[in-house]
Amino acid sequence: MSMLAKIRRMHFRDGVPLRDIARQTGLSRNTIRRWLREPSASEPKFAKRVSNSVVDPWSEQLRLWLVADLRRTRRERRSATQMYEDLRAAGYDGSYDRVCAFVRNWKKERDAGAQRGAFVPLAFEYGEAFQFD
């Protein structure tokens, strides 16, 4: 149920005062008053806030390191701590947590795009699998 429809119903049908609607919905009275005065019955669309991360200038370098590490053996891969130390040496002044969050999100996006293989059990009931010499 949309918030605007709920507010309009409370005000016009039930006769609830603006102050009580504000108290119940958590919106300000001015917002409720503005929504009730609008002739259209569509809820307003707000632009999404864009916030830049301190890692953004270094994201391409981190992405290149992570892609290069995919080709290496597990033992030779860089840890997030090593990447953080290399970035610090290059002039990065952010925190270790932001680097870890970037690595975590990158791995989640990579895993979401990859298809998982099917599991085929190698244990069969008697008579289901045959061996010929």
N, C-alpha and C positions, 0 to 999 in steps of 0.2 A: 504494500500500500504506500502510495507516495505521501510525503510529508505535507505537500500543498493541499492535497485532497482532504487529508485529515484535519488540517487547520480550517479550511473552508467549511467543512461539515460541522466542526465544533462551533464556529462562529455563527454561520447563517442558520443551520438547522437547530442546533442545541441552544444557541444564545449564550454561549460561554464568553465572559469578558476577555479582552486582550491580555490582561495581566495574568489571568488564570491559564490561558493558553500558553503564554510565555513560561510560566512556572512549570507546566506539564511537559512541554516540548524541549525546554532548555534554550530556545531562541530568544533574541531580544524583541521587545515590543515593537521597535521601529521596523525590524525585518518583517514581523508578522503583519503590521499595518501596511507596509509596502506591497507584500504579496497579496493581501486582500483587495487592494486598490487596483491591481493589474487586471485588465479585461481578459487577458488570455489565461487559460487554465493549465499552462505548462510550467513545470518547475524550472527555475533559472539554471543555466549551465555556467559553471565557473571554470576558468582556466586553471589547469594544473600548475602548481608551483614548481619551478625548476630550480633546484639547488645544485650548485657545482661542488664537487668533492675536491679535497685537497690532493687526491690521487690522480685526478683527471689529466693534468699535464704529463704525468708519468705512466698513464694507462697503456699507451702503445708499447713502451719499453717492457712493462710487466707482461703484456700479452705476448710479445715476441719471446721472452724468456720462458713463459709457460708452454708455448707451442714447441720451442726447441727442446724443452725437458721431456716432452712426450716421446721423442725419439730416443732418449737416453734410457739406460737401465735404471731400475728403481733406486739403486744405490748411488748413482751419479747425479740424480736430480737435485735441484736446489730446494731448500726448505724456504718457508716464508720468512724465517729469520735471516737467512742468507740474502734473500732478495731485498729485505728491508735494509740490511747493512750496506749492500751495494748501492741502493738508492740514496742512502744517507751520504755515502762518499761522493755521489754525483750531485748533491745539493738539495735533496728532498728534506723538508723540515716538518713533515707530518708525523703521525703516530704509527706505531706498529700495528695497532688494531685496524686501521684503515687499509693497510696492505693485506692483512689477513682477510678482511671482509671482501676485498676485491678478488683475491684468489678463490675464496669460497664461492662467490657469485659466478666467477668464470667457470669453475668446475661444475657448478649446478647447471649453467647454460649449456655446457659441452655435453653433459650426461643427458640432459633433456632432449637434445637433438640426435643423439646416437641411438640406434635401435639395438635392443638387447637380443641376443641369440636365444633360441629355444633350448630348453633342457631336455635331453634325451637320456633316459635311464639305461644303463647297460646291464641291468638285471632283468632276466626274462623268466617267465614261468616255463615249466617243463613242456617241451614240444613246440614252443613258439619260435625258437631260434635253432638253426641247423648248421652243422659243420660238415663240409665235404672235403675229403682228401684226394 
